[in-house]
Every structure is written in structure tokens, then in C-alpha cells.
Amino acid sequence: MAATTGTRGRVRFGEWQTWYRVTGDLGSGRPPLVVAHGGPGSTHDYLLGLTALAEEGWPVVHYDQLGNGGSSHLPDRGADFWTVSLFLDELDNLLSGLGVADDYALLGHSWGGMLAARHAAGRPPGLRGLVIASSPASYPLWLREMKVLRDRLPPGVNDTLLHHEAADTTESHAYLKAMRCFYDRHVCRLKPWPREFMASFYEIYNDPTVYFTMNGPTEFHVIGTLRDWSVVECCPDISVPTLLTSGRHDEATPVTMQPFADLIPDVRWEIFEESSHVPHIEEPERFRTVLSEFLNGLLA
């Protein structure tokens, strides 16, 4: 069960503000777990279950990346503004603003895992450990695997997707229905989708600026500015203990995550057999156990 209370606030980031939530005590003597959500262009909501770690003495910091949720919205900014560097700078600014830059652990989910890997490759002196959760090491790998997964959908589903993608009618009911077939298999297998998961979806579509610009209309049709981005080359520079997590049915397939396992020097990988892209929601108790064991190991 997630902790239900947390301290909320905003950290100034240049002309803008980054919304954050702290669950637990930052002065507890344990490094806080800072959580970077996916998207880009999603929000922290679907990762709120991780606040349960505060019950074990681990402070947990969630934040909404610029452009979404409680942070500053900038719908008029173009693709030249929404860059990886922007979000790396925002993360650095948050760590400094909260006074935790000297001692913290970092968990990134999906796009957030790539962001976290790039951050860790810079070898920040206060980083104690890294969790890369259901993240591809590169978007070219991701796109190749999306084709594999799409070709395995029930007959006719991918044909519908391809038709509407070619016609640029990805907001049509038929496309959304076919999209849901993929999402129910490879993004979240729970029925109905949990409230916190739906909350992040609603936030994306309330302001799709970042998601549509950097990613594209769906998880599997990546036509945005990130389509050629990779963190493979920086993996050998990650010097902290690293935990990889993914689901057996994950859209982040083993092929997309293998470079992390091959190239990060101190790494282990946990696969959740009953999960897809959100094991922390689909198998929350086991995910908490695995994460707790990893965090406790950082104190040894």
C-alpha cells in the first residue's frame, strides 16, 4: 500500500517551475529515491505506488517533468526547446533545489530510464545507485521491436494501425481501438486499468505538447525528435550499482534492454513474469521487495 501523504512544492527552474512531492523524511540519513517518470510528457501519478518505500525508511521524491502535470506548461514551445539536455538540466536543478545532490538513488521508468542512464553516465558524485525500469537503450532498437510486437497482434489489428498512421488519422476511433489492443498486451495487463495509471494518461492528453513532439502519437509509433536517440554509447560510463527491471510481456523487450546488461559494469536484471510495462503496478509486492533489497544493498 502506498503512503498517502507527502510534502508538495515547486522548485524554480530558470523562468519555470518543477513540481515535486517528497514522501518520507529527507533528513532520515538514507539517500532518497528520486523517481523520473516516462513519456516524455507523462506525469508522476502512475509511479505513486513507490511511496510505499517510505514505510521502510526510504524517502521518495516524485516530480513532474517540465511541460506536464504540476510543472510549468509551455504549449507554444517548439521542437528546438524540448531536448534531452533540457530535462537533464531540470533533474540536476531539482536535486540541488531539494538539497539531495550529495546523496541519492535514482529510478527512471521508460523514457525516464534513458534520462536516468544519461544522467548517471556523467558520474555525479552523490549518486549511490540506479534503477532502469522497462527502458530501451535506444529508440532505433525500440522501433525495431515495436514491429516485432505489432506483427504478433491479432489478425487485422496492425493493418488498421498502419492504415491510419499512413493517413495521419491516429485520432480516429478505429485507430484508438486497435491501439488499445497493443496497450492491453504490452503496456498494462490489468483490467480495468488502475486509477493512477489512467491519471497519467489523462495528463498526457490534457497537454500532449511534449509527448507528441518528442515521442509521437503512441508508444509504438515513435515519429518525434527522439526517434534516433540512444544511450548505448554512455552505458560503460555508469559506475554505480544498477538494477534493471522489466516485465515478461513488456513493450521494452529484452532486445531493447540488452545493451544495459552488456555494457554497464555493475548490473543485475530482474524480470517480472506476470507483468508488461508497469511491473510496479502489475506485481507491486514483488517489485517492492526487489527494489528494497537493491536499496538496502547500497548501504552495505
N, C-alpha and C positions, 0 to 999 in steps of 0.2 A: 504494500500500500504506500502510495506517495505521501510525503509530508504535505500538509495543506496550507501552511503559512510560509511566507518568505518576505524578505525586505526588497522592495522595488524602488528603482530610481533611474536616473539618466546620467550618463557621462557625456560631457561636451566633447565633440569630435569635429574640430575645425568650426565651420559655420553651423554644424548639425548636432544631433544628439543620438546617442546609442542607448536604448532601453535595456535594463538588466534586472535580474532577480537573483538574490542570494538566499539560499536555504541553508540554515545552519550558521555556525559561528566562524567567521573568518579568522578570529583570534584563537581558535581551538588548538593550534600547534600542529595541525595536519595540513598538508597542501590541499587547497581547494581543487575540485574537479571543475574545470571550465568547459562548457559544452557548446560546440559550434554546430548549428543546425544545417540541414541540407537546402536544396534548391538549385542554384542560388535563387532567393526570392521567397523562401518559405519562412516559418517562424519557429519559435522555441516550443510551441504548445505540445506537439506530438512527442517531445522528449521529456515532458514534465515528470514522467514516472521515475526518472533517475534521481529525483529529490529524495527517494526512499533511502539513499545512501547517507543522508544527513542523520538518520536514526542510528547509524553506526559511527557517527562522529566525523563524517567526511562533509565539509562544506561543499555545496554545489552552486555553481554560477551558470545561469542561463542568460542568454541575451538574444535580442532580435537584431539581425544584421541590417545595416542601413538600407532604407527603401521599403521596409515592411514592418508589420506589427506595430509595436510601440515606439519604434525609432523613427527618425525623420523620413518622410515620404518625398520623393523628388520625381514625380511622373513626367516632368518636362525634360529630364536629362537624357542625353543620347548614349549610344554605344561607347563613345570615346570616354565617357565618365565612368561607366560600370566596368571596372577592371579588377583583376585579381589583386593588383597592388593596393587598390582602394580598400579591399576587405582585409588584407594583411595589415595595413596601417591601422584599420579600425580595431582589429584584435589587439595589436600592440598598445594602442591607446586605452582600450578597456582594461587590460592588465595593469597598466600604470595607474590609471584613474582609480582602480579599486585597491591599489597598493599590494597586489599579489604577484607582481612580475618577478620577484625574487624567489618564489617557491610555489609551484602549481603543477597540476597534471592537466592534460588536455585530451578531450574526446571530441572527435569530429565524425559526424554521420553523413554518408553520401558525399555530396559536394563539400560539406564541411570537413570530411576526412581528407580530401585532397588539399583543402586550405590548411588544415592542421599539419599535414605532412610537409607542405612547403614551409610553414612556419617553423616546424621542428628542424628542418634541414639547415636553417640559419644558426642552429645551435645556441638558442637563447640560454643564458646561464642558469635561469631559475626553473627551467622545465625539468620535471622529475620523471615523467612518464607520458606515453602517448597511446591513445586508443583510436584505431582507424576502423570505423564501423560501416560495413556494407558500402565501401567506396571503391570506385575504379581507380587504377593508377594512371589511366589516360582515357580521354574521350574517344580517340580512334579505336581503342580496344573495346570500349563500351558500345560504340556503334556497330562494330562487327558482331558482337554478342547479341545486340538487340535483334539483328537479322536472324540469328540462330533461334532465339526465343520466339520471335514473331512467326517464323516458318512452322513452329510446332503448335500454334494456336489451332482451334477447331476449324474445319474447312470453311472457307469464305471470309473468315474474320480479317485476315491480313489483306485479302483483296479489297475489302471495304476500306481498311486503313490506307492502303496505297492509293486508292481512287481519290479519296478526299484530300490526302496530302498533295497529290499532283494537282488537284483542282483548287487548292488553298481554301478548302471548306471544312477546316478542322473544328469549327464551332458547331457543325451540324449535329442533329440528334443521332444520326446513324453512326457518325464517327465516334461520338462520346460513348455510345453503347458498345461499340467494338473496343474502344479504349478500356472500358471497364472490365472487359474480359481479360485483358492483359494484366491490369492492376490487381484483379482478384487472384490471379495466379502468382504474380511476381513482386507485388508491392506490399499488400497486406491481405492475408488469407482469412482473417477473422470476419465473421458475418454476424451482425452488422458491423460496419467499421466503427471503432470506438470514438467517443466524443472528441478526445484530444487530437486524434488523427484527423478527423473531419475539420476541426478548428483551423489547423494549419492549411488545409486545402482551401477553406473559405478565405483565409487571409491572402493566399496567392491570387485568387481570382478577384478579391476586392481591389488589389493593386498588382497587376501582373507585369509591371514595368521591368523589374529585374529578371524575373523568370523567363519572360518571353524574349528579352534582349540577349541574355547570356546563355540560356538553355534552348528554349523553343516551346512549342505548344504542349508537348507531353514528355514523359520520361524517356520514351523510346524514339522520339522524332526530334533529335538534337540538331537544330539548324542555326543556333545562336553563335555568339562570339567565342564560346568555349569549345566549339566542335573539334578543334585541333589541339587543345591544351593537354599537357601531360606533366606529371611529376615524377615519372620514371627516372629521369636523369639525376634527380636530387635524393633519391632513396638511400644511396650509400652514405650520405652525409648525416643521416639521422642517427644520433649517438645515444639516445635514451632507450630504456626498455620499452618495447612496443607490443601491444596486443591487437591482433586482427580479429574481427568478428564478422560473421555473415550467416545468412540462412541457406539451408539446402536448396530452397526454391527461389533464391534471391535474384533480382534483376542484375545485381552486382555479382556476376557468375565467378567461379573460381579462376577462369581465364583472365578476367579483368583485375583480379586482386593478386594474382601470382607474382607480379613484379615486386610488390611489397614483401612477400615472403622470401623471395630470392635475393633481394638486394639490401634490405635493412639488416644490419649486423645482429642486433639482439631482438628477436621477434618470435612470437608464437601465434598460432591461429586456432580459433575456436569456431566450429561450425554448428549451428543450431538446426537440428534435423526437422523440426516441426514449423520452421519459420521461412518467411521470404525476406523482404527488405527491412522489416522492423522487428527483429527478434526481441528488442527491449519491450515491445508491446505484445508480441505473439507468444513469447516464453519469458515473461517478466521475472519470475522467481529464479529460474536458472541463469538468466542474464545477470541479475543482481549478484548471484553467488560468484559467477565467473569474474565479474568486474570487481567485487570486493576482494577476492583472492589476489587479483592483479595489483590493486591499490595497496593492500597490506604488504605485498612483496616489495613495494617501493620503500617501505620503512625499514626493511631488514638491513 
